Amino acid sequence: MKTIKAALVAGLFLSAYPALAEDKPKLNRNDPNAVRCRQLEVTGSLVRKERICKTNAEWRAISEQQNRDADDIISRNRAGMNPNG
């Protein structure tokens, strides 16, 4: 019953002050400035996960850098210039 009263009071408050209900306009999910959070597994733990939040543009930049690094390792390995082996 208390939650219903709280929701009713909150609804009345926001309807009386519509400017507070409109914090920011909703971003398109694919917008480069939209924030996305991902659950990443923690190395060395079987169950622990870490929540990382970044913008779509930041996630894209990370992915592109990882792809460049992987291509670099593959091309060095093909050329026989692998410093680790």
N, CA, C and O atoms as a Tinker XYZ file with bonds, in Angstrom:
   340  protein
     1  N      0.816000   -1.191000    0.000000    73     2
     2  CA     0.000000    0.000000    0.000000    64     1     3
     3  C      0.863000    1.261000    0.000000    63     2     4     5
     4  O      0.535000    2.256000   -0.645000    81     3
     5  N      1.984000    1.195000    0.745000    73     3     6
     6  CA     2.869000    2.353000    0.790000    64     5     7
     7  C      3.465000    2.658000   -0.571000    63     6     8     9
     8  O      3.647000    3.822000   -0.926000    81     7
     9  N      3.778000    1.596000   -1.352000    73     7    10
    10  CA     4.377000    1.835000   -2.665000    64     9    11
    11  C      3.378000    2.481000   -3.614000    63    10    12    13
    12  O      3.753000    3.303000   -4.450000    81    11
    13  N      2.121000    2.114000   -3.490000    73    11    14
    14  CA     1.090000    2.728000   -4.341000    64    13    15
    15  C      0.955000    4.208000   -3.999000    63    14    16    17
    16  O      0.843000    5.046000   -4.893000    81    15
    17  N      0.965000    4.527000   -2.711000    73    15    18
    18  CA     0.873000    5.928000   -2.298000    64    17    19
    19  C      2.094000    6.705000   -2.777000    63    18    20    21
    20  O      1.969000    7.836000   -3.247000    81    19
    21  N      3.271000    6.103000   -2.658000    73    19    22
    22  CA     4.495000    6.779000   -3.088000    64    21    23
    23  C      4.471000    7.033000   -4.590000    63    22    24    25
    24  O      4.868000    8.105000   -5.046000    81    23
    25  N      4.006000    6.052000   -5.360000    73    23    26
    26  CA     3.931000    6.216000   -6.810000    64    25    27
    27  C      2.915000    7.294000   -7.175000    63    26    28    29
    28  O      3.144000    8.079000   -8.095000    81    27
    29  N      1.817000    7.334000   -6.470000    73    27    30
    30  CA     0.784000    8.343000   -6.721000    64    29    31
    31  C      1.320000    9.733000   -6.415000    63    30    32    33
    32  O      1.117000   10.659000   -7.201000    81    31
    33  N      1.995000    9.892000   -5.294000    73    31    34
    34  CA     2.558000   11.183000   -4.919000    64    33    35
    35  C      3.616000   11.610000   -5.931000    63    34    36    37
    36  O      3.660000   12.773000   -6.329000    81    35
    37  N      4.465000   10.677000   -6.346000    73    35    38
    38  CA     5.496000   10.999000   -7.335000    64    37    39
    39  C      4.856000   11.422000   -8.656000    63    38    40    41
    40  O      5.311000   12.373000   -9.292000    81    39
    41  N      3.811000   10.722000   -9.067000    73    39    42
    42  CA     3.109000   11.073000  -10.301000    64    41    43
    43  C      2.483000   12.450000  -10.231000    63    42    44    45
    44  O      2.549000   13.215000  -11.193000    81    43
    45  N      1.878000   12.772000   -9.100000    73    43    46
    46  CA     1.285000   14.100000   -8.927000    64    45    47
    47  C      2.357000   15.181000   -8.919000    63    46    48    49
    48  O      2.167000   16.254000   -9.492000    81    47
    49  N      3.476000   14.901000   -8.276000    73    47    50
    50  CA     4.567000   15.864000   -8.225000    64    49    51
    51  C      5.107000   16.151000   -9.614000    63    50    52    53
    52  O      5.311000   17.309000   -9.981000    81    51
    53  N      5.340000   15.088000  -10.394000    73    51    54
    54  CA     5.889000   15.274000  -11.736000    64    53    55
    55  C      4.889000   15.922000  -12.682000    63    54    56    57
    56  O      5.276000   16.660000  -13.588000    81    55
    57  N      3.606000   15.649000  -12.477000    73    55    58
    58  CA     2.611000   16.298000  -13.333000    64    57    59
    59  C      2.492000   17.776000  -12.995000    63    58    60    61
    60  O      2.147000   18.584000  -13.858000    81    59
    61  N      2.773000   18.138000  -11.747000    73    59    62
    62  CA     2.724000   19.545000  -11.364000    64    61    63
    63  C      3.956000   20.291000  -11.855000    63    62    64    65
    64  O      3.901000   21.502000  -12.071000    81    63
    65  N      5.074000   19.577000  -12.033000    73    63    66
    66  CA     6.320000   20.178000  -12.480000    64    65    67
    67  C      6.836000   19.414000  -13.699000    63    66    68    69
    68  O      7.764000   18.616000  -13.571000    81    67
    69  N      6.252000   19.642000  -14.876000    73    67    70
    70  CA     6.641000   18.862000  -16.048000    64    69    71
    71  C      8.093000   19.077000  -16.468000    63    70    72    73
    72  O      8.664000   18.210000  -17.130000    81    71
    73  N      8.699000   20.186000  -16.111000    73    71    74
    74  CA    10.096000   20.417000  -16.486000    64    73    75
    75  C     11.015000   19.405000  -15.809000    63    74    76    77
    76  O     12.047000   19.042000  -16.374000    81    75
    77  N     10.662000   18.945000  -14.616000    73    75    78
    78  CA    11.485000   17.960000  -13.928000    64    77    79
    79  C     11.364000   16.586000  -14.558000    63    78    80    81
    80  O     12.299000   15.789000  -14.484000    81    79
    81  N     10.231000   16.297000  -15.174000    73    79    82
    82  CA    10.022000   14.993000  -15.791000    64    81    83
    83  C     10.811000   14.860000  -17.090000    63    82    84    85
    84  O     11.097000   13.745000  -17.527000    81    83
    85  N     11.164000   15.976000  -17.705000    73    83    86
    86  CA    11.892000   15.971000  -18.976000    64    85    87
    87  C     13.349000   16.332000  -18.744000    63    86    88    89
    88  O     13.786000   17.417000  -19.129000    81    87
    89  N     14.111000   15.430000  -18.113000    73    87    90
    90  CA    15.522000   15.699000  -17.848000    64    89    91
    91  C     16.286000   15.941000  -19.134000    63    90    92    93
    92  O     16.840000   17.021000  -19.341000    81    91
    93  N     16.317000   14.926000  -20.009000    73    91    94
    94  CA    17.012000   15.035000  -21.282000    64    93    95
    95  C     16.193000   14.308000  -22.332000    63    94    96    97
    96  O     15.415000   13.409000  -22.011000    81    95
    97  N     16.366000   14.695000  -23.580000    73    95    98
    98  CA    15.675000   13.938000  -24.623000    64    97    99
    99  C     16.283000   12.550000  -24.755000    63    98   100   101
   100  O     17.481000   12.362000  -24.544000    81    99
   101  N     15.450000   11.587000  -25.105000    73    99   102
   102  CA    15.921000   10.206000  -25.290000    64   101   103
   103  C     16.828000   10.145000  -26.505000    63   102   104   105
   104  O     16.503000   10.686000  -27.561000    81   103
   105  N     17.972000    9.480000  -26.351000    73   103   106
   106  CA    18.875000    9.282000  -27.474000    64   105   107
   107  C     18.508000    8.006000  -28.204000    63   106   108   109
   108  O     18.025000    7.044000  -27.606000    81   107
   109  N     18.743000    8.014000  -29.495000    73   107   110
   110  CA    18.573000    6.810000  -30.290000    64   109   111
   111  C     19.583000    5.790000  -29.798000    63   110   112   113
   112  O     20.713000    6.152000  -29.471000    81   111
   113  N     19.204000    4.536000  -29.739000    73   111   114
   114  CA    20.073000    3.477000  -29.227000    64   113   115
   115  C     21.383000    3.378000  -30.008000    63   114   116   117
   116  O     22.404000    2.973000  -29.452000    81   115
   117  N     21.362000    3.740000  -31.283000    73   115   118
   118  CA    22.554000    3.659000  -32.133000    64   117   119
   119  C     23.320000    4.974000  -32.216000    63   118   120   121
   120  O     24.305000    5.067000  -32.949000    81   119
   121  N     22.885000    5.986000  -31.479000    73   119   122
   122  CA    23.553000    7.280000  -31.468000    64   121   123
   123  C     24.966000    7.115000  -30.895000    63   122   124   125
   124  O     25.140000    6.407000  -29.903000    81   123
   125  N     25.981000    7.755000  -31.498000    73   123   126
   126  CA    27.353000    7.619000  -30.994000    64   125   127
   127  C     27.512000    8.111000  -29.549000    63   126   128   129
   128  O     28.426000    7.674000  -28.849000    81   127
   129  N     26.638000    9.011000  -29.098000    73   127   130
   130  CA    26.734000    9.547000  -27.746000    64   129   131
   131  C     25.910000    8.772000  -26.727000    63   130   132   133
   132  O     25.957000    9.070000  -25.534000    81   131
   133  N     25.157000    7.781000  -27.188000    73   131   134
   134  CA    24.358000    6.971000  -26.268000    64   133   135
   135  C     25.280000    6.069000  -25.463000    63   134   136   137
   136  O     26.221000    5.490000  -26.005000    81   135
   137  N     25.010000    5.952000  -24.172000    73   135   138
   138  CA    25.848000    5.149000  -23.286000    64   137   139
   139  C     25.315000    3.726000  -23.228000    63   138   140   141
   140  O     24.115000    3.498000  -23.070000    81   139
   141  N     26.228000    2.780000  -23.358000    73   139   142
   142  CA    25.893000    1.356000  -23.241000    64   141   143
   143  C     26.764000    0.740000  -22.181000    63   142   144   145
   144  O     27.940000    1.082000  -22.056000    81   143
   145  N     26.197000   -0.163000  -21.418000    73   143   146
   146  CA    26.946000   -0.862000  -20.379000    64   145   147
   147  C     27.064000   -2.333000  -20.765000    63   146   148   149
   148  O     26.135000   -2.923000  -21.316000    81   147
   149  N     28.213000   -2.906000  -20.467000    73   147   150
   150  CA    28.462000   -4.317000  -20.756000    64   149   151
   151  C     29.002000   -4.985000  -19.498000    63   150   152   153
   152  O     29.713000   -4.371000  -18.702000    81   151
   153  N     28.649000   -6.254000  -19.340000    73   151   154
   154  CA    29.170000   -7.069000  -18.256000    64   153   155
   155  C     30.376000   -7.831000  -18.793000    63   154   156   157
   156  O     30.227000   -8.675000  -19.677000    81   155
   157  N     31.560000   -7.546000  -18.275000    73   155   158
   158  CA    32.774000   -8.214000  -18.720000    64   157   159
   159  C     33.282000   -9.126000  -17.616000    63   158   160   161
   160  O     33.299000   -8.750000  -16.444000    81   159
   161  N     33.693000  -10.322000  -17.997000    73   159   162
   162  CA    34.204000  -11.282000  -17.027000    64   161   163
   163  C     35.547000  -10.808000  -16.491000    63   162   164   165
   164  O     36.372000  -10.272000  -17.230000    81   163
   165  N     35.751000  -11.012000  -15.203000    73   163   166
   166  CA    37.005000  -10.640000  -14.564000    64   165   167
   167  C     37.967000  -11.816000  -14.688000    63   166   168   169
   168  O     37.634000  -12.940000  -14.311000    81   167
   169  N     39.157000  -11.556000  -15.215000    73   167   170
   170  CA    40.160000  -12.599000  -15.389000    64   169   171
   171  C     40.563000  -13.167000  -14.028000    63   170   172   173
   172  O     40.858000  -12.424000  -13.091000    81   171
   173  N     40.568000  -14.492000  -13.940000    73   171   174
   174  CA    40.952000  -15.156000  -12.706000    64   173   175
   175  C     39.781000  -15.474000  -11.801000    63   174   176   177
   176  O     39.965000  -16.098000  -10.756000    81   175
   177  N     38.589000  -15.063000  -12.172000    73   175   178
   178  CA    37.410000  -15.349000  -11.365000    64   177   179
   179  C     36.430000  -16.164000  -12.190000    63   178   180   181
   180  O     36.265000  -15.940000  -13.389000    81   179
   181  N     35.789000  -17.106000  -11.532000    73   179   182
   182  CA    34.814000  -17.934000  -12.241000    64   181   183
   183  C     33.447000  -17.261000  -12.351000    63   182   184   185
   184  O     32.697000  -17.531000  -13.290000    81   183
   185  N     33.121000  -16.397000  -11.406000    73   183   186
   186  CA    31.776000  -15.829000  -11.390000    64   185   187
   187  C     31.735000  -14.306000  -11.412000    63   186   188   189
   188  O     30.706000  -13.730000  -11.766000    81   187
   189  N     32.803000  -13.651000  -11.049000    73   187   190
   190  CA    32.780000  -12.195000  -10.938000    64   189   191
   191  C     32.755000  -11.537000  -12.317000    63   190   192   193
   192  O     33.477000  -11.934000  -13.231000    81   191
   193  N     31.906000  -10.527000  -12.434000    73   191   194
   194  CA    31.818000   -9.740000  -13.654000    64   193   195
   195  C     31.893000   -8.273000  -13.284000    63   194   196   197
   196  O     31.493000   -7.875000  -12.190000    81   195
   197  N     32.402000   -7.482000  -14.194000    73   195   198
   198  CA    32.542000   -6.059000  -13.964000    64   197   199
   199  C     31.672000   -5.320000  -14.975000    63   198   200   201
   200  O     31.676000   -5.649000  -16.161000    81   199
   201  N     30.934000   -4.331000  -14.511000    73   199   202
   202  CA    30.066000   -3.552000  -15.391000    64   201   203
   203  C     30.846000   -2.331000  -15.873000    63   202   204   205
   204  O     31.309000   -1.519000  -15.073000    81   203
   205  N     30.982000   -2.216000  -17.193000    73   203   206
   206  CA    31.707000   -1.111000  -17.819000    64   205   207
   207  C     30.725000   -0.339000  -18.697000    63   206   208   209
   208  O     30.041000   -0.929000  -19.533000    81   207
   209  N     30.654000    0.975000  -18.508000    73   207   210
   210  CA    29.759000    1.818000  -19.297000    64   209   211
   211  C     30.587000    2.804000  -20.119000    63   210   212   213
   212  O     31.446000    3.508000  -19.589000    81   211
   213  N     30.313000    2.840000  -21.416000    73   211   214
   214  CA    30.982000    3.753000  -22.340000    64   213   215
   215  C     29.978000    4.156000  -23.414000    63   214   216   217
   216  O     28.926000    3.533000  -23.560000    81   215
   217  N     30.313000    5.201000  -24.160000    73   215   218
   218  CA    29.454000    5.600000  -25.269000    64   217   219
   219  C     29.668000    4.642000  -26.431000    63   218   220   221
   220  O     30.665000    3.923000  -26.479000    81   219
   221  N     28.727000    4.638000  -27.364000    73   219   222
   222  CA    28.862000    3.793000  -28.552000    64   221   223
   223  C     30.144000    4.122000  -29.309000    63   222   224   225
   224  O     30.810000    3.224000  -29.825000    81   223
   225  N     30.491000    5.404000  -29.377000    73   223   226
   226  CA    31.707000    5.813000  -30.088000    64   225   227
   227  C     32.947000    5.248000  -29.398000    63   226   228   229
   228  O     33.886000    4.827000  -30.073000    81   227
   229  N     32.966000    5.233000  -28.064000    73   227   230
   230  CA    34.109000    4.677000  -27.345000    64   229   231
   231  C     34.216000    3.168000  -27.545000    63   230   232   233
   232  O     35.312000    2.644000  -27.740000    81   231
   233  N     33.066000    2.459000  -27.498000    73   231   234
   234  CA    33.080000    1.013000  -27.743000    64   233   235
   235  C     33.583000    0.716000  -29.149000    63   234   236   237
   236  O     34.351000   -0.227000  -29.344000    81   235
   237  N     33.154000    1.520000  -30.147000    73   235   238
   238  CA    33.583000    1.313000  -31.529000    64   237   239
   239  C     35.085000    1.533000  -31.657000    63   238   240   241
   240  O     35.765000    0.764000  -32.336000    81   239
   241  N     35.612000    2.578000  -31.011000    73   239   242
   242  CA    37.052000    2.861000  -31.076000    64   241   243
   243  C     37.859000    1.718000  -30.441000    63   242   244   245
   244  O     38.907000    1.339000  -30.964000    81   243
   245  N     37.386000    1.179000  -29.337000    73   243   246
   246  CA    38.066000    0.057000  -28.683000    64   245   247
   247  C     38.075000   -1.154000  -29.603000    63   246   248   249
   248  O     39.100000   -1.820000  -29.745000    81   247
   249  N     36.947000   -1.441000  -30.224000    73   247   250
   250  CA    36.843000   -2.585000  -31.118000    64   249   251
   251  C     37.771000   -2.430000  -32.320000    63   250   252   253
   252  O     38.434000   -3.385000  -32.725000    81   251
   253  N     37.814000   -1.231000  -32.886000    73   251   254
   254  CA    38.688000   -0.990000  -34.040000    64   253   255
   255  C     40.161000   -1.143000  -33.655000    63   254   256   257
   256  O     40.944000   -1.691000  -34.431000    81   255
   257  N     40.548000   -0.668000  -32.466000    73   255   258
   258  CA    41.935000   -0.804000  -32.015000    64   257   259
   259  C     42.285000   -2.275000  -31.801000    63   258   260   261
   260  O     43.377000   -2.708000  -32.167000    81   259
   261  N     41.372000   -3.042000  -31.213000    73   259   262
   262  CA    41.619000   -4.472000  -31.015000    64   261   263
   263  C     41.769000   -5.195000  -32.353000    63   262   264   265
   264  O     42.605000   -6.090000  -32.480000    81   263
   265  N     40.968000   -4.816000  -33.350000    73   263   266
   266  CA    41.086000   -5.419000  -34.683000    64   265   267
   267  C     42.429000   -5.078000  -35.321000    63   266   268   269
   268  O     43.050000   -5.939000  -35.944000    81   267
   269  N     42.886000   -3.828000  -35.173000    73   267   270
   270  CA    44.192000   -3.436000  -35.716000    64   269   271
   271  C     45.315000   -4.218000  -35.034000    63   270   272   273
   272  O     46.253000   -4.669000  -35.691000    81   271
   273  N     45.212000   -4.373000  -33.714000    73   271   274
   274  CA    46.233000   -5.135000  -32.983000    64   273   275
   275  C     46.272000   -6.590000  -33.446000    63   274   276   277
   276  O     47.350000   -7.152000  -33.639000    81   275
   277  N     45.109000   -7.196000  -33.624000    73   275   278
   278  CA    45.046000   -8.589000  -34.074000    64   277   279
   279  C     45.620000   -8.728000  -35.484000    63   278   280   281
   280  O     46.367000   -9.667000  -35.759000    81   279
   281  N     45.275000   -7.796000  -36.383000    73   279   282
   282  CA    45.819000   -7.828000  -37.747000    64   281   283
   283  C     47.335000   -7.675000  -37.737000    63   282   284   285
   284  O     48.033000   -8.317000  -38.522000    81   283
   285  N     47.845000   -6.823000  -36.849000    73   283   286
   286  CA    49.280000   -6.611000  -36.749000    64   285   287
   287  C     49.988000   -7.889000  -36.289000    63   286   288   289
   288  O     51.032000   -8.250000  -36.833000    81   287
   289  N     49.431000   -8.564000  -35.303000    73   287   290
   290  CA    50.023000   -9.811000  -34.814000    64   289   291
   291  C     50.018000  -10.875000  -35.910000    63   290   292   293
   292  O     51.005000  -11.589000  -36.087000    81   291
   293  N     48.924000  -10.984000  -36.635000    73   291   294
   294  CA    48.815000  -11.981000  -37.706000    64   293   295
   295  C     49.810000  -11.691000  -38.817000    63   294   296   297
   296  O     50.482000  -12.601000  -39.302000    81   295
   297  N     49.910000  -10.432000  -39.222000    73   295   298
   298  CA    50.822000  -10.102000  -40.318000    64   297   299
   299  C     52.277000  -10.308000  -39.907000    63   298   300   301
   300  O     53.081000  -10.760000  -40.722000    81   299
   301  N     52.639000   -9.985000  -38.649000    73   299   302
   302  CA    54.012000  -10.224000  -38.184000    64   301   303
   303  C     54.305000  -11.714000  -38.110000    63   302   304   305
   304  O     55.415000  -12.140000  -38.427000    81   303
   305  N     53.343000  -12.502000  -37.702000    73   303   306
   306  CA    53.533000  -13.949000  -37.591000    64   305   307
   307  C     53.725000  -14.567000  -38.975000    63   306   308   309
   308  O     54.548000  -15.467000  -39.142000    81   307
   309  N     52.976000  -14.094000  -39.959000    73   307   310
   310  CA    53.113000  -14.597000  -41.328000    64   309   311
   311  C     54.469000  -14.253000  -41.909000    63   310   312   313
   312  O     55.038000  -15.031000  -42.676000    81   311
   313  N     54.986000  -13.097000  -41.549000    73   311   314
   314  CA    56.270000  -12.657000  -42.094000    64   313   315
   315  C     57.455000  -13.248000  -41.321000    63   314   316   317
   316  O     58.606000  -13.019000  -41.694000    81   315
   317  N     57.194000  -13.991000  -40.271000    73   315   318
   318  CA    58.253000  -14.602000  -39.490000    64   317   319
   319  C     58.963000  -13.623000  -38.579000    63   318   320   321
   320  O     60.102000  -13.857000  -38.176000    81   319
   321  N     58.291000  -12.522000  -38.249000    73   319   322
   322  CA    58.899000  -11.509000  -37.406000    64   321   323
   323  C     58.275000  -11.493000  -36.016000    63   322   324   325
   324  O     58.218000  -10.440000  -35.382000    81   323
   325  N     57.821000  -12.606000  -35.547000    73   323   326
   326  CA    57.188000  -12.642000  -34.237000    64   325   327
   327  C     58.261000  -12.549000  -33.156000    63   326   328   329
   328  O     59.082000  -13.458000  -33.030000    81   327
   329  N     58.273000  -11.462000  -32.369000    73   327   330
   330  CA    59.321000  -11.286000  -31.361000    64   329   331
   331  C     59.203000  -12.271000  -30.207000    63   330   332   333
   332  O     60.172000  -12.470000  -29.473000    81   331
   333  N     58.044000  -12.892000  -30.028000    73   331   334
   334  CA    57.849000  -13.823000  -28.912000    64   333   335
   335  C     58.213000  -15.254000  -29.276000    63   334   336   337
   336  O     58.289000  -16.109000  -28.393000    81   335
   337  N     58.434000  -15.529000  -30.528000    73   335   338
   338  CA    58.640000  -16.916000  -30.899000    64   337   339
   339  C     59.899000  -17.118000  -31.585000    63   338   340
   340  O     60.221000  -18.243000  -31.966000    81   339
